[in-house]
Amino acid sequence: MTHAPSESPDLGLQTRLLHAGKAPTYAGGHAVNPPLVRASTVLFDSVVAQRAMRERRGDERLFTYGARGTPTTFALEDAVTELEGGFRTRLFPTGLAAVGMTLLAYLKPGDQVLMSDSVYEPVRKLAHSFLEPYGIGCSFFRADGSDVAQRITAATRMVYVECPGSLVYEMCDLPQLAAIAHAHGALLAADNTWGSGCQYRPLALGADISIMAATKYLSGHSDVMMGTVCTTRAAWQPLAERSDAFGMTVSPDDAWLVLRGMRTLSARLQMHERHALQLAQWLQSQPEVVNVFNPALPAHPGHALWQRDCAGTNGLVSFELQADVPLAAAERLVDSLSLFGIGASWGGYESLAVMVDMTKARSVTDWSGRGPIVRLHVGLEDPADLLADLERGFAVLKHR
Ligand SMILES: *Cc1c(COP(=O)(O)O)cnc(C)c1O
């Protein structure tokens, strides 16, 4: 456009109202944070300019249409790429959508994916309800990765791991799994929600693809859903093409919130870690508790790998009660807590407690006959208050 319509007094008020204030200029400095840009239509100066942009956007990240991203979502992609140490990042409406798109981007009927027994439960459901009927074979390997070399076949196109694993945080040797996968021409994809880039960096350890539920620690405030996938340069193209083909995008408002959350990610994680370890130590000293799960604890089976590969831990601590503690008593314990909310997800600033059913969450390892398991997400509250709350909760067990 070569003229500014709002400055043309011969245009009707209705028209001038649509154009007024479109390119405001301000005297002074600039804001700390990037602007929030919402867009569906993106305008170009000429037909030639529009055509040129459309021709280049397959390889380059260009602002050409809302579904292809906005300056706000690009800013978040850049921050995630920095965090993950990868080539580029795509954003998805949820963490689960990010996992689903990753599987669809690299696998086709006839292929096989080897999945860790420790995956986030809805991923197991996705494997059985969609991938298998769609002709993609799925089999599960031990959460510590020790049987991947035996299970991998010529049809395996992807090894999909979650490390540390959901609920009890099993560790696997990621560089070793990368070597096995690559020797068979398969990709290694890792769900990095637990480590969130600060505590664990799968791409640096040999993975090709790293996925995070930004819903958790990146957003950090329990008020937004999002998923991210960051890859190496070599693995990038299929993800980018499939995501565009499926029209995958996120709201710039949500992207702006996640970007804001990420500014304090490292500081929050350090506090979650400190509080979680304090509570974990207290839990270890309770006679009713037989296991406390967090890989930073020396008693955890994955502790040596955690020490080698992780920069720290987070607010997640699960504990297993003695096998003779009835489930109902464990549920009363959780119900009696006042500072721990009862709800799904984690990674916000607040503490949570949920009952865990490991017999449903694992198929390769047998968890039957064990005591009730509770997962805590330890928040940023004063840990002395959280400990007092847990003490009250455990009193319920003593009076059963
Ligand atoms: C929560 C979670 C997801 C899914 O994230 P949503 O945004 O809730 O869909 C994926 N992987 C792991 C490990 C998670 O904890």
The ligand as an SDF file (V2000), in Angstrom:
LIG
                    3D

 15 15  0  0  0  0  0  0  0  0999 V2000
    1.9910  -33.7000   30.9910 C   0  0  0  0  0  0  0  0  0  0  0  0
    2.8890  -34.4560   30.1260 C   0  0  0  0  0  0  0  0  0  0  0  0
    2.6600  -34.5240   28.7460 C   0  0  0  0  0  0  0  0  0  0  0  0
    1.4510  -33.9460   28.0840 C   0  0  0  0  0  0  0  0  0  0  0  0
    1.3130  -32.5730   28.2390 O   0  0  0  0  0  0  0  0  0  0  0  0
   -0.1200  -31.8620   28.0520 P   0  0  0  0  0  0  0  0  0  0  0  0
    0.2250  -30.4650   27.7460 O   0  0  0  0  0  0  0  0  0  0  0  0
   -0.8550  -32.0760   29.3310 O   0  0  0  0  0  0  0  0  0  0  0  0
   -0.7980  -32.5620   26.9020 O   0  0  0  0  0  0  0  0  0  0  0  0
    3.5780  -35.2080   27.9860 C   0  0  0  0  0  0  0  0  0  0  0  0
    4.6510  -35.8100   28.5350 N   0  0  0  0  0  0  0  0  0  0  0  0
    4.8870  -35.7650   29.8500 C   0  0  0  0  0  0  0  0  0  0  0  0
    6.0900  -36.4460   30.4010 C   0  0  0  0  0  0  0  0  0  0  0  0
    4.0140  -35.1030   30.6960 C   0  0  0  0  0  0  0  0  0  0  0  0
    4.2560  -35.0900   32.0140 O   0  0  0  0  0  0  0  0  0  0  0  0
  1  2  1  0
  2  3  1  0
  2 14  2  0
  3  4  1  0
  3 10  2  0
  4  5  1  0
  5  6  1  0
  6  7  2  0
  6  8  1  0
  6  9  1  0
 10 11  1  0
 11 12  2  0
 12 13  1  0
 12 14  1  0
 14 15  1  0
M  END
$$$$
